[in-house]
Amino acid sequence: MSEPDGEIPPTGEELHIPKPSLLPALATVGLTLALIGVTLGIVFTIIGLLIAIPVIVLWIRSAREELAELPPGH
């Protein structure tokens, strides 16, 4: 049996799995309301955007925080 070429990752290497979050579901609700508002009226669009925009900002912020916690080269 020949030796493998290249480096082999150490056994038990830690995998990164994001924490559970309601932010994707809330963003979906907000964007859906905004799109429904295009046909039903401006009120739904405004409510949907008032939900979606802050939720998307929070979602991006939490993803950046999780990314910063990862070890270098991960």
PyMOL Python script that loads the backbone (N, CA, C, O; Angstrom):
from pymol import cmd

cmd.read_pdbstr("""\
ATOM      1  N   MET A   1       0.840  -1.163   0.000  1.00  0.00           N
ATOM      2  CA  MET A   1       0.000   0.000   0.000  1.00  0.00           C
ATOM      3  C   MET A   1       0.892   1.235   0.000  1.00  0.00           C
ATOM      4  O   MET A   1       1.842   1.315   0.779  1.00  0.00           O
ATOM      5  N   SER A   2       0.594   2.194  -0.866  1.00  0.00           N
ATOM      6  CA  SER A   2       1.434   3.379  -0.976  1.00  0.00           C
ATOM      7  C   SER A   2       0.970   4.463  -0.012  1.00  0.00           C
ATOM      8  O   SER A   2      -0.165   4.467   0.463  1.00  0.00           O
ATOM      9  N   GLU A   3       1.887   5.375   0.255  1.00  0.00           N
ATOM     10  CA  GLU A   3       1.579   6.496   1.134  1.00  0.00           C
ATOM     11  C   GLU A   3       0.729   7.524   0.374  1.00  0.00           C
ATOM     12  O   GLU A   3       0.977   7.763  -0.808  1.00  0.00           O
ATOM     13  N   PRO A   4      -0.269   8.137   1.031  1.00  0.00           N
ATOM     14  CA  PRO A   4      -1.099   9.135   0.358  1.00  0.00           C
ATOM     15  C   PRO A   4      -0.303  10.409   0.070  1.00  0.00           C
ATOM     16  O   PRO A   4       0.584  10.788   0.835  1.00  0.00           O
ATOM     17  N   ASP A   5      -0.632  11.054  -1.035  1.00  0.00           N
ATOM     18  CA  ASP A   5       0.022  12.311  -1.393  1.00  0.00           C
ATOM     19  C   ASP A   5      -0.670  13.473  -0.686  1.00  0.00           C
ATOM     20  O   ASP A   5      -1.888  13.468  -0.512  1.00  0.00           O
ATOM     21  N   GLY A   6       0.111  14.458  -0.283  1.00  0.00           N
ATOM     22  CA  GLY A   6      -0.445  15.656   0.343  1.00  0.00           C
ATOM     23  C   GLY A   6      -0.718  15.462   1.819  1.00  0.00           C
ATOM     24  O   GLY A   6      -0.506  14.389   2.384  1.00  0.00           O
ATOM     25  N   GLU A   7      -1.195  16.533   2.421  1.00  0.00           N
ATOM     26  CA  GLU A   7      -1.493  16.497   3.853  1.00  0.00           C
ATOM     27  C   GLU A   7      -2.870  15.899   4.098  1.00  0.00           C
ATOM     28  O   GLU A   7      -3.813  16.105   3.333  1.00  0.00           O
ATOM     29  N   ILE A   8      -2.946  15.167   5.170  1.00  0.00           N
ATOM     30  CA  ILE A   8      -4.216  14.589   5.587  1.00  0.00           C
ATOM     31  C   ILE A   8      -4.692  15.384   6.791  1.00  0.00           C
ATOM     32  O   ILE A   8      -3.923  15.589   7.730  1.00  0.00           O
ATOM     33  N   PRO A   9      -5.949  15.841   6.790  1.00  0.00           N
ATOM     34  CA  PRO A   9      -6.423  16.605   7.942  1.00  0.00           C
ATOM     35  C   PRO A   9      -6.431  15.738   9.197  1.00  0.00           C
ATOM     36  O   PRO A   9      -6.631  14.526   9.115  1.00  0.00           O
ATOM     37  N   PRO A  10      -6.213  16.356  10.357  1.00  0.00           N
ATOM     38  CA  PRO A  10      -6.207  15.576  11.594  1.00  0.00           C
ATOM     39  C   PRO A  10      -7.578  14.952  11.858  1.00  0.00           C
ATOM     40  O   PRO A  10      -8.614  15.498  11.480  1.00  0.00           O
ATOM     41  N   THR A  11      -7.553  13.810  12.507  1.00  0.00           N
ATOM     42  CA  THR A  11      -8.820  13.157  12.824  1.00  0.00           C
ATOM     43  C   THR A  11      -9.551  13.981  13.883  1.00  0.00           C
ATOM     44  O   THR A  11      -8.937  14.591  14.759  1.00  0.00           O
ATOM     45  N   GLY A  12     -10.834  13.981  13.781  1.00  0.00           N
ATOM     46  CA  GLY A  12     -11.628  14.734  14.745  1.00  0.00           C
ATOM     47  C   GLY A  12     -11.632  16.221  14.477  1.00  0.00           C
ATOM     48  O   GLY A  12     -11.874  17.013  15.388  1.00  0.00           O
ATOM     49  N   GLU A  13     -11.366  16.621  13.229  1.00  0.00           N
ATOM     50  CA  GLU A  13     -11.379  18.039  12.895  1.00  0.00           C
ATOM     51  C   GLU A  13     -12.764  18.607  13.174  1.00  0.00           C
ATOM     52  O   GLU A  13     -13.777  17.997  12.833  1.00  0.00           O
ATOM     53  N   GLU A  14     -12.798  19.774  13.794  1.00  0.00           N
ATOM     54  CA  GLU A  14     -14.062  20.385  14.183  1.00  0.00           C
ATOM     55  C   GLU A  14     -14.779  20.978  12.974  1.00  0.00           C
ATOM     56  O   GLU A  14     -14.182  21.691  12.167  1.00  0.00           O
ATOM     57  N   LEU A  15     -16.058  20.672  12.865  1.00  0.00           N
ATOM     58  CA  LEU A  15     -16.886  21.226  11.802  1.00  0.00           C
ATOM     59  C   LEU A  15     -17.672  22.410  12.350  1.00  0.00           C
ATOM     60  O   LEU A  15     -18.100  22.409  13.505  1.00  0.00           O
ATOM     61  N   HIS A  16     -17.855  23.420  11.505  1.00  0.00           N
ATOM     62  CA  HIS A  16     -18.647  24.571  11.919  1.00  0.00           C
ATOM     63  C   HIS A  16     -20.076  24.403  11.427  1.00  0.00           C
ATOM     64  O   HIS A  16     -20.326  24.257  10.230  1.00  0.00           O
ATOM     65  N   ILE A  17     -20.999  24.426  12.364  1.00  0.00           N
ATOM     66  CA  ILE A  17     -22.417  24.375  12.040  1.00  0.00           C
ATOM     67  C   ILE A  17     -23.051  25.614  12.664  1.00  0.00           C
ATOM     68  O   ILE A  17     -22.933  25.817  13.873  1.00  0.00           O
ATOM     69  N   PRO A  18     -23.723  26.448  11.866  1.00  0.00           N
ATOM     70  CA  PRO A  18     -24.330  27.665  12.415  1.00  0.00           C
ATOM     71  C   PRO A  18     -25.380  27.339  13.472  1.00  0.00           C
ATOM     72  O   PRO A  18     -25.998  26.275  13.457  1.00  0.00           O
ATOM     73  N   LYS A  19     -25.561  28.282  14.383  1.00  0.00           N
ATOM     74  CA  LYS A  19     -26.568  28.123  15.421  1.00  0.00           C
ATOM     75  C   LYS A  19     -27.970  28.231  14.807  1.00  0.00           C
ATOM     76  O   LYS A  19     -28.151  28.913  13.798  1.00  0.00           O
ATOM     77  N   PRO A  20     -28.950  27.571  15.403  1.00  0.00           N
ATOM     78  CA  PRO A  20     -30.319  27.705  14.905  1.00  0.00           C
ATOM     79  C   PRO A  20     -30.796  29.152  15.046  1.00  0.00           C
ATOM     80  O   PRO A  20     -30.430  29.839  16.000  1.00  0.00           O
ATOM     81  N   SER A  21     -31.606  29.609  14.102  1.00  0.00           N
ATOM     82  CA  SER A  21     -32.054  30.992  14.109  1.00  0.00           C
ATOM     83  C   SER A  21     -33.416  31.122  13.432  1.00  0.00           C
ATOM     84  O   SER A  21     -33.739  30.386  12.499  1.00  0.00           O
ATOM     85  N   LEU A  22     -34.199  32.069  13.921  1.00  0.00           N
ATOM     86  CA  LEU A  22     -35.477  32.374  13.301  1.00  0.00           C
ATOM     87  C   LEU A  22     -35.341  33.464  12.237  1.00  0.00           C
ATOM     88  O   LEU A  22     -36.303  33.765  11.530  1.00  0.00           O
ATOM     89  N   LEU A  23     -34.163  34.049  12.121  1.00  0.00           N
ATOM     90  CA  LEU A  23     -33.972  35.158  11.200  1.00  0.00           C
ATOM     91  C   LEU A  23     -34.288  34.818   9.739  1.00  0.00           C
ATOM     92  O   LEU A  23     -34.920  35.632   9.065  1.00  0.00           O
ATOM     93  N   PRO A  24     -33.883  33.662   9.220  1.00  0.00           N
ATOM     94  CA  PRO A  24     -34.260  33.352   7.831  1.00  0.00           C
ATOM     95  C   PRO A  24     -35.775  33.269   7.631  1.00  0.00           C
ATOM     96  O   PRO A  24     -36.291  33.720   6.608  1.00  0.00           O
ATOM     97  N   ALA A  25     -36.476  32.706   8.587  1.00  0.00           N
ATOM     98  CA  ALA A  25     -37.936  32.599   8.471  1.00  0.00           C
ATOM     99  C   ALA A  25     -38.589  33.979   8.543  1.00  0.00           C
ATOM    100  O   ALA A  25     -39.528  34.261   7.798  1.00  0.00           O
ATOM    101  N   LEU A  26     -38.096  34.837   9.435  1.00  0.00           N
ATOM    102  CA  LEU A  26     -38.652  36.183   9.535  1.00  0.00           C
ATOM    103  C   LEU A  26     -38.364  36.998   8.280  1.00  0.00           C
ATOM    104  O   LEU A  26     -39.211  37.775   7.839  1.00  0.00           O
ATOM    105  N   ALA A  27     -37.182  36.830   7.703  1.00  0.00           N
ATOM    106  CA  ALA A  27     -36.850  37.525   6.458  1.00  0.00           C
ATOM    107  C   ALA A  27     -37.780  37.055   5.346  1.00  0.00           C
ATOM    108  O   ALA A  27     -38.218  37.857   4.521  1.00  0.00           O
ATOM    109  N   THR A  28     -38.080  35.780   5.322  1.00  0.00           N
ATOM    110  CA  THR A  28     -38.997  35.238   4.319  1.00  0.00           C
ATOM    111  C   THR A  28     -40.390  35.831   4.469  1.00  0.00           C
ATOM    112  O   THR A  28     -41.028  36.189   3.478  1.00  0.00           O
ATOM    113  N   VAL A  29     -40.857  35.935   5.699  1.00  0.00           N
ATOM    114  CA  VAL A  29     -42.187  36.518   5.937  1.00  0.00           C
ATOM    115  C   VAL A  29     -42.217  37.972   5.472  1.00  0.00           C
ATOM    116  O   VAL A  29     -43.155  38.396   4.797  1.00  0.00           O
ATOM    117  N   GLY A  30     -41.190  38.729   5.838  1.00  0.00           N
ATOM    118  CA  GLY A  30     -41.149  40.137   5.449  1.00  0.00           C
ATOM    119  C   GLY A  30     -41.089  40.322   3.943  1.00  0.00           C
ATOM    120  O   GLY A  30     -41.812  41.151   3.389  1.00  0.00           O
ATOM    121  N   LEU A  31     -40.228  39.553   3.273  1.00  0.00           N
ATOM    122  CA  LEU A  31     -40.119  39.679   1.819  1.00  0.00           C
ATOM    123  C   LEU A  31     -41.393  39.204   1.111  1.00  0.00           C
ATOM    124  O   LEU A  31     -41.782  39.763   0.086  1.00  0.00           O
ATOM    125  N   THR A  32     -42.036  38.180   1.659  1.00  0.00           N
ATOM    126  CA  THR A  32     -43.288  37.706   1.078  1.00  0.00           C
ATOM    127  C   THR A  32     -44.376  38.766   1.196  1.00  0.00           C
ATOM    128  O   THR A  32     -45.117  39.008   0.244  1.00  0.00           O
ATOM    129  N   LEU A  33     -44.470  39.398   2.361  1.00  0.00           N
ATOM    130  CA  LEU A  33     -45.448  40.472   2.526  1.00  0.00           C
ATOM    131  C   LEU A  33     -45.163  41.623   1.570  1.00  0.00           C
ATOM    132  O   LEU A  33     -46.082  42.195   0.985  1.00  0.00           O
ATOM    133  N   ALA A  34     -43.885  41.958   1.414  1.00  0.00           N
ATOM    134  CA  ALA A  34     -43.528  43.048   0.510  1.00  0.00           C
ATOM    135  C   ALA A  34     -43.924  42.712  -0.923  1.00  0.00           C
ATOM    136  O   ALA A  34     -44.425  43.574  -1.645  1.00  0.00           O
ATOM    137  N   LEU A  35     -43.704  41.475  -1.339  1.00  0.00           N
ATOM    138  CA  LEU A  35     -44.078  41.086  -2.703  1.00  0.00           C
ATOM    139  C   LEU A  35     -45.591  41.006  -2.882  1.00  0.00           C
ATOM    140  O   LEU A  35     -46.106  41.362  -3.941  1.00  0.00           O
ATOM    141  N   ILE A  36     -46.303  40.547  -1.866  1.00  0.00           N
ATOM    142  CA  ILE A  36     -47.765  40.518  -1.933  1.00  0.00           C
ATOM    143  C   ILE A  36     -48.300  41.944  -2.022  1.00  0.00           C
ATOM    144  O   ILE A  36     -49.297  42.208  -2.694  1.00  0.00           O
ATOM    145  N   GLY A  37     -47.630  42.845  -1.342  1.00  0.00           N
ATOM    146  CA  GLY A  37     -48.041  44.241  -1.366  1.00  0.00           C
ATOM    147  C   GLY A  37     -47.953  44.874  -2.734  1.00  0.00           C
ATOM    148  O   GLY A  37     -48.640  45.859  -3.005  1.00  0.00           O
ATOM    149  N   VAL A  38     -47.122  44.331  -3.602  1.00  0.00           N
ATOM    150  CA  VAL A  38     -47.029  44.861  -4.967  1.00  0.00           C
ATOM    151  C   VAL A  38     -48.380  44.735  -5.667  1.00  0.00           C
ATOM    152  O   VAL A  38     -48.755  45.601  -6.458  1.00  0.00           O
ATOM    153  N   THR A  39     -49.102  43.671  -5.380  1.00  0.00           N
ATOM    154  CA  THR A  39     -50.394  43.477  -6.036  1.00  0.00           C
ATOM    155  C   THR A  39     -51.577  43.928  -5.178  1.00  0.00           C
ATOM    156  O   THR A  39     -52.588  44.371  -5.724  1.00  0.00           O
ATOM    157  N   LEU A  40     -51.478  43.829  -3.864  1.00  0.00           N
ATOM    158  CA  LEU A  40     -52.623  44.136  -3.008  1.00  0.00           C
ATOM    159  C   LEU A  40     -52.649  45.569  -2.485  1.00  0.00           C
ATOM    160  O   LEU A  40     -53.723  46.108  -2.217  1.00  0.00           O
ATOM    161  N   GLY A  41     -51.509  46.174  -2.340  1.00  0.00           N
ATOM    162  CA  GLY A  41     -51.497  47.546  -1.835  1.00  0.00           C
ATOM    163  C   GLY A  41     -50.203  47.889  -1.136  1.00  0.00           C
ATOM    164  O   GLY A  41     -49.461  47.016  -0.686  1.00  0.00           O
ATOM    165  N   ILE A  42     -49.956  49.160  -1.058  1.00  0.00           N
ATOM    166  CA  ILE A  42     -48.699  49.673  -0.515  1.00  0.00           C
ATOM    167  C   ILE A  42     -48.534  49.362   0.979  1.00  0.00           C
ATOM    168  O   ILE A  42     -47.411  49.284   1.478  1.00  0.00           O
ATOM    169  N   VAL A  43     -49.648  49.187   1.681  1.00  0.00           N
ATOM    170  CA  VAL A  43     -49.575  48.914   3.124  1.00  0.00           C
ATOM    171  C   VAL A  43     -48.818  47.612   3.388  1.00  0.00           C
ATOM    172  O   VAL A  43     -47.973  47.555   4.282  1.00  0.00           O
ATOM    173  N   PHE A  44     -49.115  46.579   2.624  1.00  0.00           N
ATOM    174  CA  PHE A  44     -48.425  45.300   2.799  1.00  0.00           C
ATOM    175  C   PHE A  44     -46.940  45.430   2.454  1.00  0.00           C
ATOM    176  O   PHE A  44     -46.085  44.838   3.114  1.00  0.00           O
ATOM    177  N   THR A  45     -46.650  46.202   1.425  1.00  0.00           N
ATOM    178  CA  THR A  45     -45.256  46.409   1.041  1.00  0.00           C
ATOM    179  C   THR A  45     -44.482  47.096   2.151  1.00  0.00           C
ATOM    180  O   THR A  45     -43.369  46.684   2.479  1.00  0.00           O
ATOM    181  N   ILE A  46     -45.056  48.135   2.731  1.00  0.00           N
ATOM    182  CA  ILE A  46     -44.384  48.871   3.805  1.00  0.00           C
ATOM    183  C   ILE A  46     -44.184  47.979   5.030  1.00  0.00           C
ATOM    184  O   ILE A  46     -43.101  47.958   5.614  1.00  0.00           O
ATOM    185  N   ILE A  47     -45.220  47.246   5.416  1.00  0.00           N
ATOM    186  CA  ILE A  47     -45.105  46.346   6.579  1.00  0.00           C
ATOM    187  C   ILE A  47     -44.039  45.280   6.308  1.00  0.00           C
ATOM    188  O   ILE A  47     -43.207  44.991   7.169  1.00  0.00           O
ATOM    189  N   GLY A  48     -44.071  44.704   5.112  1.00  0.00           N
ATOM    190  CA  GLY A  48     -43.085  43.681   4.769  1.00  0.00           C
ATOM    191  C   GLY A  48     -41.665  44.212   4.802  1.00  0.00           C
ATOM    192  O   GLY A  48     -40.765  43.542   5.308  1.00  0.00           O
ATOM    193  N   LEU A  49     -41.452  45.408   4.268  1.00  0.00           N
ATOM    194  CA  LEU A  49     -40.107  45.989   4.283  1.00  0.00           C
ATOM    195  C   LEU A  49     -39.678  46.389   5.696  1.00  0.00           C
ATOM    196  O   LEU A  49     -38.498  46.306   6.036  1.00  0.00           O
ATOM    197  N   LEU A  50     -40.636  46.822   6.515  1.00  0.00           N
ATOM    198  CA  LEU A  50     -40.310  47.152   7.908  1.00  0.00           C
ATOM    199  C   LEU A  50     -39.895  45.909   8.696  1.00  0.00           C
ATOM    200  O   LEU A  50     -39.151  46.006   9.672  1.00  0.00           O
ATOM    201  N   ILE A  51     -40.369  44.768   8.278  1.00  0.00           N
ATOM    202  CA  ILE A  51     -39.942  43.509   8.900  1.00  0.00           C
ATOM    203  C   ILE A  51     -38.632  43.032   8.272  1.00  0.00           C
ATOM    204  O   ILE A  51     -37.689  42.690   8.987  1.00  0.00           O
ATOM    205  N   ALA A  52     -38.571  43.007   6.951  1.00  0.00           N
ATOM    206  CA  ALA A  52     -37.456  42.371   6.244  1.00  0.00           C
ATOM    207  C   ALA A  52     -36.128  43.107   6.416  1.00  0.00           C
ATOM    208  O   ALA A  52     -35.106  42.465   6.662  1.00  0.00           O
ATOM    209  N   ILE A  53     -36.116  44.414   6.296  1.00  0.00           N
ATOM    210  CA  ILE A  53     -34.843  45.148   6.313  1.00  0.00           C
ATOM    211  C   ILE A  53     -34.098  44.979   7.641  1.00  0.00           C
ATOM    212  O   ILE A  53     -32.923  44.613   7.618  1.00  0.00           O
ATOM    213  N   PRO A  54     -34.730  45.230   8.804  1.00  0.00           N
ATOM    214  CA  PRO A  54     -33.985  45.023  10.061  1.00  0.00           C
ATOM    215  C   PRO A  54     -33.568  43.570  10.287  1.00  0.00           C
ATOM    216  O   PRO A  54     -32.494  43.301  10.824  1.00  0.00           O
ATOM    217  N   VAL A  55     -34.432  42.633   9.871  1.00  0.00           N
ATOM    218  CA  VAL A  55     -34.110  41.215  10.055  1.00  0.00           C
ATOM    219  C   VAL A  55     -32.898  40.829   9.209  1.00  0.00           C
ATOM    220  O   VAL A  55     -32.021  40.104   9.678  1.00  0.00           O
ATOM    221  N   ILE A  56     -32.846  41.305   7.972  1.00  0.00           N
ATOM    222  CA  ILE A  56     -31.702  40.992   7.108  1.00  0.00           C
ATOM    223  C   ILE A  56     -30.424  41.597   7.675  1.00  0.00           C
ATOM    224  O   ILE A  56     -29.368  40.965   7.633  1.00  0.00           O
ATOM    225  N   VAL A  57     -30.509  42.815   8.205  1.00  0.00           N
ATOM    226  CA  VAL A  57     -29.333  43.441   8.828  1.00  0.00           C
ATOM    227  C   VAL A  57     -28.869  42.605  10.027  1.00  0.00           C
ATOM    228  O   VAL A  57     -27.672  42.365  10.183  1.00  0.00           O
ATOM    229  N   LEU A  58     -29.795  42.166  10.864  1.00  0.00           N
ATOM    230  CA  LEU A  58     -29.433  41.335  12.022  1.00  0.00           C
ATOM    231  C   LEU A  58     -28.849  40.003  11.581  1.00  0.00           C
ATOM    232  O   LEU A  58     -27.908  39.505  12.198  1.00  0.00           O
ATOM    233  N   TRP A  59     -29.393  39.426  10.525  1.00  0.00           N
ATOM    234  CA  TRP A  59     -28.920  38.141  10.019  1.00  0.00           C
ATOM    235  C   TRP A  59     -27.485  38.270   9.511  1.00  0.00           C
ATOM    236  O   TRP A  59     -26.647  37.414   9.795  1.00  0.00           O
ATOM    237  N   ILE A  60     -27.202  39.313   8.776  1.00  0.00           N
ATOM    238  CA  ILE A  60     -25.838  39.531   8.278  1.00  0.00           C
ATOM    239  C   ILE A  60     -24.887  39.786   9.442  1.00  0.00           C
ATOM    240  O   ILE A  60     -23.770  39.271   9.453  1.00  0.00           O
ATOM    241  N   ARG A  61     -25.319  40.573  10.415  1.00  0.00           N
ATOM    242  CA  ARG A  61     -24.478  40.860  11.578  1.00  0.00           C
ATOM    243  C   ARG A  61     -24.151  39.586  12.354  1.00  0.00           C
ATOM    244  O   ARG A  61     -23.007  39.390  12.763  1.00  0.00           O
ATOM    245  N   SER A  62     -25.147  38.718  12.562  1.00  0.00           N
ATOM    246  CA  SER A  62     -24.890  37.484  13.315  1.00  0.00           C
ATOM    247  C   SER A  62     -23.981  36.544  12.526  1.00  0.00           C
ATOM    248  O   SER A  62     -23.148  35.852  13.112  1.00  0.00           O
ATOM    249  N   ALA A  63     -24.133  36.513  11.201  1.00  0.00           N
ATOM    250  CA  ALA A  63     -23.259  35.662  10.382  1.00  0.00           C
ATOM    251  C   ALA A  63     -21.818  36.165  10.437  1.00  0.00           C
ATOM    252  O   ALA A  63     -20.884  35.365  10.486  1.00  0.00           O
ATOM    253  N   ARG A  64     -21.634  37.478  10.430  1.00  0.00           N
ATOM    254  CA  ARG A  64     -20.278  38.031  10.519  1.00  0.00           C
ATOM    255  C   ARG A  64     -19.646  37.733  11.880  1.00  0.00           C
ATOM    256  O   ARG A  64     -18.451  37.450  11.963  1.00  0.00           O
ATOM    257  N   GLU A  65     -20.452  37.798  12.949  1.00  0.00           N
ATOM    258  CA  GLU A  65     -19.940  37.477  14.289  1.00  0.00           C
ATOM    259  C   GLU A  65     -19.525  36.012  14.379  1.00  0.00           C
ATOM    260  O   GLU A  65     -18.482  35.694  14.949  1.00  0.00           O
ATOM    261  N   GLU A  66     -20.335  35.126  13.820  1.00  0.00           N
ATOM    262  CA  GLU A  66     -19.980  33.698  13.819  1.00  0.00           C
ATOM    263  C   GLU A  66     -18.720  33.452  13.011  1.00  0.00           C
ATOM    264  O   GLU A  66     -17.879  32.643  13.403  1.00  0.00           O
ATOM    265  N   LEU A  67     -18.582  34.138  11.891  1.00  0.00           N
ATOM    266  CA  LEU A  67     -17.407  33.985  11.042  1.00  0.00           C
ATOM    267  C   LEU A  67     -16.146  34.465  11.766  1.00  0.00           C
ATOM    268  O   LEU A  67     -15.077  33.873  11.618  1.00  0.00           O
ATOM    269  N   ALA A  68     -16.278  35.540  12.547  1.00  0.00           N
ATOM    270  CA  ALA A  68     -15.131  36.071  13.278  1.00  0.00           C
ATOM    271  C   ALA A  68     -14.671  35.114  14.389  1.00  0.00           C
ATOM    272  O   ALA A  68     -13.504  35.132  14.777  1.00  0.00           O
ATOM    273  N   GLU A  69     -15.586  34.285  14.896  1.00  0.00           N
ATOM    274  CA  GLU A  69     -15.246  33.349  15.967  1.00  0.00           C
ATOM    275  C   GLU A  69     -14.512  32.105  15.465  1.00  0.00           C
ATOM    276  O   GLU A  69     -13.931  31.368  16.263  1.00  0.00           O
ATOM    277  N   LEU A  70     -14.531  31.864  14.158  1.00  0.00           N
ATOM    278  CA  LEU A  70     -13.876  30.673  13.610  1.00  0.00           C
ATOM    279  C   LEU A  70     -12.353  30.798  13.711  1.00  0.00           C
ATOM    280  O   LEU A  70     -11.808  31.900  13.634  1.00  0.00           O
ATOM    281  N   PRO A  71     -11.678  29.673  13.882  1.00  0.00           N
ATOM    282  CA  PRO A  71     -10.217  29.718  13.918  1.00  0.00           C
ATOM    283  C   PRO A  71      -9.661  30.094  12.539  1.00  0.00           C
ATOM    284  O   PRO A  71     -10.320  29.858  11.527  1.00  0.00           O
ATOM    285  N   PRO A  72      -8.462  30.675  12.489  1.00  0.00           N
ATOM    286  CA  PRO A  72      -7.885  31.059  11.198  1.00  0.00           C
ATOM    287  C   PRO A  72      -7.719  29.847  10.272  1.00  0.00           C
ATOM    288  O   PRO A  72      -7.360  28.757  10.715  1.00  0.00           O
ATOM    289  N   GLY A  73      -7.983  30.058   8.996  1.00  0.00           N
ATOM    290  CA  GLY A  73      -7.828  28.993   8.016  1.00  0.00           C
ATOM    291  C   GLY A  73      -8.969  28.003   7.982  1.00  0.00           C
ATOM    292  O   GLY A  73      -8.879  26.983   7.298  1.00  0.00           O
ATOM    293  N   HIS A  74     -10.020  28.274   8.692  1.00  0.00           N
ATOM    294  CA  HIS A  74     -11.144  27.342   8.710  1.00  0.00           C
ATOM    295  C   HIS A  74     -12.085  27.631   7.588  1.00  0.00           C
ATOM    296  O   HIS A  74     -13.097  26.947   7.439  1.00  0.00           O
TER     297      HIS A  74
END
""", "prot")
cmd.dss("prot")
cmd.show_as("cartoon", "prot")
cmd.util.cbc("prot")
cmd.orient("prot")
